[in-house]
């Protein structure tokens, strides 16, 4: 795997916020939803995601910088650093017990196993069922719960390695990694999204359709709306649990007035007439003059 710093085009001294900004910018450009069917871009997206996963984890980043692990997270072994222990003896037994579980009446608990799984942003919000392959080749369907976020972990009891001497099997842990979304941002239980509106919609008000992780809803843009105005959609954020006990976050919409990409002669003429007839000084009102 390529050097993660090079993949994200950042220096080795990059701060966490710089890493996040670099990743988000690349993710918006390379996300599969934006480039459907492009396998080259999809592979590039996987590379930047893996790089960010490693560098955003302080422990893994330190280990990589100190050459303890490779770019893919696997241990880096140097010749001459491996040591052989003696055969048998209390020291060996203690080490064996630490690795595979303390003996109780001759029983040894099986070793725990950790898996890693990626889900899309919307799959994390709405939940999804995924199939994983266990270490022994068996396949298991796993339910990713509503409201899953980056770093969450699932525990699958007794799905780890088999025990010895009649001991119980270990557990399996599934570490969950959530891909970013092109326009939704998550903050705890809340969702934030920037929504563009036209100048007439801002001046006159309008009803527009706005996306949420749970489907589009109709929203009223108030008359005289300015860029940056925020609207709250109660209960349209992250949902955890079901029924009456479910926790529900909100979605916040930040409206942004967008002018046409190409010059519009009628709009320019209107702006000149309005400017000549009005005395509104926006910077003076804001105290900047």
C-alpha positions as CSV (number, residue, x, y, z in Angstrom):
1,X,0.0,0.0,0.0
2,X,1.2,3.5,-0.8
3,X,2.4,5.9,1.9
4,X,-0.8,7.3,3.5
5,X,0.7,10.8,3.8
6,X,1.3,10.8,0.0
7,X,-2.2,9.4,-0.6
8,X,-3.8,12.3,1.2
9,X,-1.2,14.8,-0.1
10,X,-0.3,16.0,3.4
11,X,2.9,16.3,5.3
12,X,4.0,14.1,8.2
13,X,3.4,17.0,10.6
14,X,-0.2,17.5,9.5
15,X,-2.6,18.2,12.3
16,X,-5.8,16.1,12.8
17,X,-8.0,18.9,11.4
18,X,-5.7,19.2,8.3
19,X,-6.0,15.4,7.8
20,X,-9.8,15.6,8.1
21,X,-10.0,18.5,5.7
22,X,-7.8,16.8,3.1
23,X,-9.8,13.6,3.3
24,X,-13.2,15.3,3.1
25,X,-12.1,17.3,0.0
26,X,-10.8,14.1,-1.7
27,X,-13.8,12.1,-0.6
28,X,-16.3,14.6,-2.1
29,X,-14.4,14.4,-5.4
30,X,-13.9,10.6,-5.5
31,X,-17.0,9.2,-3.7
32,X,-18.6,6.3,-5.7
33,X,-22.0,8.0,-5.6
34,X,-20.5,10.9,-7.5
35,X,-18.6,8.6,-10.0
36,X,-20.9,5.6,-10.6
37,X,-19.3,2.8,-12.5
38,X,-15.8,4.2,-12.5
39,X,-13.7,1.4,-11.0
40,X,-10.5,3.5,-11.1
41,X,-12.0,6.3,-9.0
42,X,-13.6,3.7,-6.7
43,X,-10.1,2.2,-6.0
44,X,-8.7,5.6,-5.4
45,X,-11.5,6.3,-2.9
46,X,-10.7,3.1,-1.1
47,X,-7.0,4.2,-0.9
48,X,-7.8,7.6,0.6
49,X,-10.2,6.0,3.1
50,X,-7.7,3.4,4.2
51,X,-5.1,6.1,4.6
52,X,-7.3,8.3,6.6
53,X,-8.4,5.4,8.8
54,X,-4.7,4.8,9.7
55,X,-3.6,8.4,10.2
56,X,-6.7,9.6,12.1
57,X,-6.0,6.9,14.8
58,X,-3.3,8.4,17.0
59,X,-2.0,5.0,18.1
60,X,-1.8,3.6,14.5
61,X,-0.3,6.8,13.2
62,X,2.4,6.7,15.9
63,X,3.1,3.1,15.2
64,X,3.4,3.9,11.4
65,X,5.7,6.8,12.0
66,X,7.9,4.6,14.2
67,X,7.9,1.9,11.5
68,X,6.2,-0.6,13.8
69,X,3.4,-1.2,11.3
70,X,3.0,-1.0,7.5
71,X,0.6,1.3,5.6
72,X,-2.0,-1.4,5.6
73,X,-1.8,-1.7,9.4
74,X,0.0,-5.1,9.4
75,X,3.0,-5.5,11.8
76,X,6.4,-4.7,10.4
77,X,8.9,-7.4,11.4
78,X,12.6,-6.7,11.3
79,X,15.1,-9.6,11.1
80,X,16.9,-10.3,14.3
81,X,14.1,-9.0,16.5
82,X,12.4,-12.3,17.0
83,X,13.2,-14.2,20.2
84,X,12.6,-17.8,21.0
85,X,11.5,-18.8,24.4
86,X,12.5,-22.0,26.2
87,X,10.4,-25.0,25.8
88,X,7.9,-25.6,28.6
89,X,8.3,-24.1,32.0
90,X,6.2,-21.7,34.1
91,X,7.1,-18.6,31.9
92,X,5.9,-20.3,28.8
93,X,2.7,-21.5,30.5
94,X,2.0,-18.0,31.8
95,X,2.4,-16.5,28.4
96,X,0.2,-19.2,26.9
97,X,-2.4,-18.5,29.5
98,X,-2.3,-14.7,28.8
99,X,-2.8,-15.3,25.1
100,X,-5.5,-17.8,25.2
101,X,-7.2,-17.3,28.5
102,X,-6.4,-18.5,32.1
103,X,-6.9,-22.2,32.8
104,X,-9.7,-23.2,35.0
105,X,-9.8,-26.9,35.7
106,X,-7.9,-27.5,32.5
107,X,-10.2,-25.4,30.3
108,X,-8.8,-22.6,28.2
109,X,-11.1,-20.0,26.6
110,X,-10.6,-19.5,22.9
111,X,-8.9,-16.4,21.6
112,X,-11.0,-13.3,20.6
113,X,-11.0,-12.3,16.9
114,X,-11.4,-8.9,15.5
115,X,-12.8,-8.1,12.0
116,X,-13.1,-4.7,10.2
117,X,-16.2,-3.7,8.2
118,X,-16.9,-0.6,6.1
119,X,-20.4,0.7,5.6
120,X,-21.7,3.8,3.8
121,X,-22.9,6.8,5.6
122,X,-26.6,6.1,5.0
123,X,-26.1,2.4,5.9
124,X,-24.7,3.5,9.2
125,X,-27.7,5.9,9.8
126,X,-30.5,3.6,8.7
127,X,-28.9,0.2,9.6
128,X,-28.2,-2.7,7.3
129,X,-27.5,-6.4,7.3
130,X,-24.1,-7.5,6.2
131,X,-22.5,-10.9,5.8
132,X,-19.0,-11.6,7.1
133,X,-16.8,-14.6,6.8
134,X,-15.4,-15.9,10.1
135,X,-11.9,-17.2,10.6
136,X,-13.0,-20.8,10.1
137,X,-14.6,-20.0,6.7
138,X,-18.2,-20.0,8.0
139,X,-20.4,-17.0,7.0
140,X,-22.6,-15.1,9.4
141,X,-25.2,-12.4,8.8
142,X,-24.6,-9.3,11.1
143,X,-27.1,-6.6,11.8
144,X,-25.6,-3.1,11.8
145,X,-27.8,-1.1,14.1
146,X,-29.5,2.2,13.5
147,X,-27.3,5.2,14.2
148,X,-23.9,3.4,13.8
149,X,-21.0,5.8,13.7
150,X,-17.3,5.7,12.9
151,X,-15.4,3.6,15.5
152,X,-18.4,1.6,16.8
153,X,-17.8,-2.0,17.5
154,X,-20.1,-5.1,17.6
155,X,-19.5,-8.0,19.9
156,X,-20.4,-11.5,18.7
157,X,-20.3,-13.8,21.7
158,X,-18.6,-17.2,21.2
159,X,-17.9,-16.5,17.5
160,X,-14.1,-16.3,18.1
161,X,-11.6,-19.1,18.1
162,X,-12.6,-22.4,19.7
163,X,-11.5,-23.1,23.3
164,X,-9.3,-26.0,24.5
165,X,-10.1,-28.7,27.0
166,X,-13.8,-28.0,26.8
167,X,-13.3,-24.3,27.4
168,X,-15.7,-21.7,25.8
169,X,-15.0,-20.1,22.4
170,X,-13.7,-16.6,22.3
171,X,-15.7,-13.6,21.1
172,X,-15.6,-11.9,17.7
173,X,-15.5,-8.1,17.5
174,X,-16.5,-6.2,14.4
175,X,-14.9,-2.7,14.1
176,X,-17.2,-0.5,12.0
177,X,-15.9,2.2,9.7
178,X,-18.4,4.7,8.2
179,X,-17.6,6.4,4.8
180,X,-18.3,10.1,4.6
181,X,-21.2,11.4,2.6
182,X,-20.9,13.9,-0.2
183,X,-23.1,16.5,1.5
184,X,-24.4,15.2,4.9
185,X,-22.3,15.8,8.0
186,X,-22.9,14.2,11.3
187,X,-22.5,15.8,14.7
188,X,-23.5,13.4,17.5
189,X,-27.2,12.7,16.9
190,X,-27.7,15.7,14.6
191,X,-27.2,15.9,10.8
192,X,-26.1,19.1,9.0
193,X,-26.5,19.9,5.3
194,X,-26.0,22.9,3.1
195,X,-28.9,23.5,0.7
196,X,-28.6,26.0,-2.2
197,X,-31.5,28.3,-3.0
198,X,-32.1,30.7,-5.9
199,X,-32.2,34.5,-5.4
200,X,-36.0,34.6,-6.1
201,X,-36.6,31.8,-3.5
202,X,-34.6,33.8,-1.0
203,X,-36.4,37.1,-1.7
204,X,-39.9,35.8,-2.2
205,X,-39.9,32.6,-0.1
206,X,-40.7,29.2,-1.5
207,X,-41.3,25.5,-0.7
208,X,-38.4,23.3,-1.7
209,X,-37.6,19.6,-1.3
210,X,-34.7,18.9,1.0
211,X,-32.8,15.5,1.4
212,X,-32.6,13.8,4.7
213,X,-31.0,10.4,5.5
214,X,-34.5,9.1,5.8
215,X,-35.9,10.6,2.5
216,X,-36.8,14.0,1.1
217,X,-39.1,16.4,2.9
218,X,-40.8,19.6,1.9
219,X,-39.4,22.8,3.6
220,X,-40.6,26.4,3.6
221,X,-38.0,29.0,2.8
222,X,-39.1,32.1,4.7
223,X,-39.4,35.4,2.7
224,X,-36.2,37.5,2.8
225,X,-33.9,34.6,3.7
226,X,-30.2,35.4,3.8
227,X,-27.3,33.0,3.2
228,X,-26.4,31.2,6.4
229,X,-29.9,31.0,7.8
230,X,-30.5,27.7,9.5
231,X,-33.7,25.7,9.6
232,X,-34.3,22.8,12.0
233,X,-36.1,19.6,11.0
234,X,-37.0,18.0,14.3
235,X,-36.5,14.2,14.6
236,X,-34.9,14.0,11.1
237,X,-31.4,13.4,12.3
238,X,-29.8,10.2,13.7
239,X,-32.2,7.6,15.2
240,X,-31.2,5.1,17.8
241,X,-33.5,2.3,19.0
242,X,-37.1,1.7,18.1
243,X,-40.5,2.4,19.4
244,X,-41.3,5.0,22.1
245,X,-37.8,4.6,23.6
246,X,-36.0,5.6,20.4
247,X,-33.6,8.5,20.6
248,X,-34.0,11.0,17.7
249,X,-31.6,13.8,16.6
250,X,-32.5,16.7,14.4
251,X,-31.4,17.8,11.0
252,X,-30.1,21.4,10.5
253,X,-30.4,23.0,7.0
254,X,-28.1,25.9,6.2
255,X,-29.4,27.8,3.3
256,X,-27.0,29.3,0.7
257,X,-28.1,31.7,-2.0
258,X,-26.6,30.6,-5.3
259,X,-26.5,32.9,-8.4
260,X,-26.6,31.5,-11.9
261,X,-23.2,30.2,-13.2
262,X,-23.6,32.3,-16.4
263,X,-24.2,36.1,-16.4
264,X,-27.9,36.9,-16.6
265,X,-28.6,40.3,-18.3
266,X,-32.1,40.7,-16.7
267,X,-30.7,40.0,-13.2
268,X,-27.9,42.5,-13.8
269,X,-30.4,45.1,-15.0
270,X,-32.6,44.6,-12.0
271,X,-29.6,44.8,-9.6
272,X,-28.6,48.2,-11.1
273,X,-32.1,49.6,-10.8
274,X,-32.4,48.4,-7.2
275,X,-29.0,49.7,-6.3
276,X,-29.8,53.2,-7.7
277,X,-33.2,53.3,-5.9
278,X,-32.1,51.9,-2.5
279,X,-29.8,53.1,0.3
280,X,-29.1,49.8,1.9
281,X,-25.5,49.5,3.0
282,X,-24.9,45.9,4.2
283,X,-21.4,46.4,5.5
284,X,-22.4,49.6,7.4
285,X,-25.2,47.7,9.0
286,X,-22.8,44.9,10.1
287,X,-20.5,47.5,11.6
288,X,-17.6,47.0,9.2
289,X,-17.6,50.6,8.0
